[in-house]
Amino acid sequence: MDYYERRAAEYDATAWAHPEGDPRTAEAVRSVLASLPAQSTLDIGCGTGYVSRWLPGDLTLLDASAGMLAIARRRLPDANVVRASVPRLPFADRSFGRAFAANLYGHLTEQQRAELVSETRRVAGEIVILEQVAEDGLFREGPEERELLDGTRMTIHKCYFTVERLLSEIGAGEVLMNGPMFAIVRA
Ligand SMILES: C[S@@+](CC[C@H](N)C(=O)[O-])C[C@H]1O[C@@H](n2cnc3c(N)ncnc32)[C@H](O)[C@@H]1O
């Protein structure tokens, strides 16, 4: 978690708005999410809210990082903001129409992922997950070294998915996007 707290201020510039990134990737994600029917939505691991603003409907933003949430709050002042660490979700059954997670699910271990899926089923009517796909088409997970702009190196847990693997983990569902770079599935 320390990694994302430390990365908060540089997150947008080094992720979605990366100068070497292809802006068509973000546009493809925006367009898929914006086409979903409006729902009361819990965004789990919302980060800076860069993606959250594309979700139609009332928003509750959840993240474990205070630094990330401070940026998300400025970006989306009308959203509810909750600081919590998943997989447990601090909400009553059926609190939301939709639970959404972008680039969070793949940082969890297999057991945490199973717990989170079970928790999202409890609190929301549907789950939408966005994750990075494996370019070679082979699911893999494990430690990955990352470097912050100040040169600090940190190790995180990271999964690269196939849509088949995502669907099998969240239960049968539909594929809303399969590449480039990201898959979006709904169950
Ligand atoms: C890769 S960022 C994704 C942010 C945003 N969803 C996006 O796609 O731009 C992962 C986010 O998940 C948060 N996070 C990681 N592990 C978490 C946990 N166990 N509980 C809550 N938030 C977590 C981090 O603080 C970070 O903001």
The ligand as a Tripos MOL2 file, in Angstrom:
@<TRIPOS>MOLECULE
LIG
   27    29     1     0     0
SMALL
NO_CHARGES

@<TRIPOS>ATOM
      1 C1         -3.1810    0.8660   -9.9830 C.3       1 LIG1
      2 S1         -4.0750    1.9260   -8.9130 S.3       1 LIG1
      3 C2         -5.6050    2.0380   -9.8500 C.3       1 LIG1
      4 C3         -6.3180    3.3330   -9.6180 C.3       1 LIG1
      5 C4         -7.5370    3.5520  -10.5120 C.3       1 LIG1
      6 N1         -8.5690    2.5700  -10.2840 N.3       1 LIG1
      7 C5         -7.1030    3.5720  -11.9660 C.2       1 LIG1
      8 O1         -7.3400    2.5930  -12.6880 O.co2     1 LIG1
      9 O2         -6.5290    4.5720  -12.3790 O.co2     1 LIG1
     10 C6         -4.5410    0.8280   -7.5920 C.3       1 LIG1
     11 C7         -5.2870    1.5430   -6.4790 C.3       1 LIG1
     12 O3         -5.7900    0.5700   -5.5780 O.3       1 LIG1
     13 C8         -5.4990    0.9750   -4.2570 C.3       1 LIG1
     14 N2         -5.3660   -0.2420   -3.4560 N.ar      1 LIG1
     15 C9         -4.4110   -1.1980   -3.5710 C.ar      1 LIG1
     16 N3         -4.6390   -2.1970   -2.7090 N.ar      1 LIG1
     17 C10        -5.7720   -1.8620   -2.0240 C.ar      1 LIG1
     18 C11        -6.5240   -2.4820   -0.9960 C.ar      1 LIG1
     19 N4         -6.1860   -3.6790   -0.4770 N.pl3     1 LIG1
     20 N5         -7.6450   -1.8630   -0.5510 N.ar      1 LIG1
     21 C12        -8.0210   -0.6540   -1.0700 C.ar      1 LIG1
     22 N6         -7.3470   -0.0240   -2.0340 N.ar      1 LIG1
     23 C13        -6.2290   -0.6180   -2.5100 C.ar      1 LIG1
     24 C14        -4.2400    1.7940   -4.3330 C.3       1 LIG1
     25 O4         -4.1250    2.7010   -3.2690 O.3       1 LIG1
     26 C15        -4.4110    2.4880   -5.6780 C.3       1 LIG1
     27 O5         -5.0430    3.7250   -5.5420 O.3       1 LIG1
@<TRIPOS>BOND
     1     1     2 1
     2     2     3 1
     3     2    10 1
     4     3     4 1
     5     4     5 1
     6     5     6 1
     7     5     7 1
     8     7     8 2
     9     7     9 1
    10    10    11 1
    11    11    12 1
    12    11    26 1
    13    12    13 1
    14    13    14 1
    15    13    24 1
    16    14    15 ar
    17    14    23 ar
    18    15    16 ar
    19    16    17 ar
    20    17    18 ar
    21    17    23 ar
    22    18    19 1
    23    18    20 ar
    24    20    21 ar
    25    21    22 ar
    26    22    23 ar
    27    24    25 1
    28    24    26 1
    29    26    27 1
@<TRIPOS>SUBSTRUCTURE
     1 LIG1         1 GROUP 0 **** ****
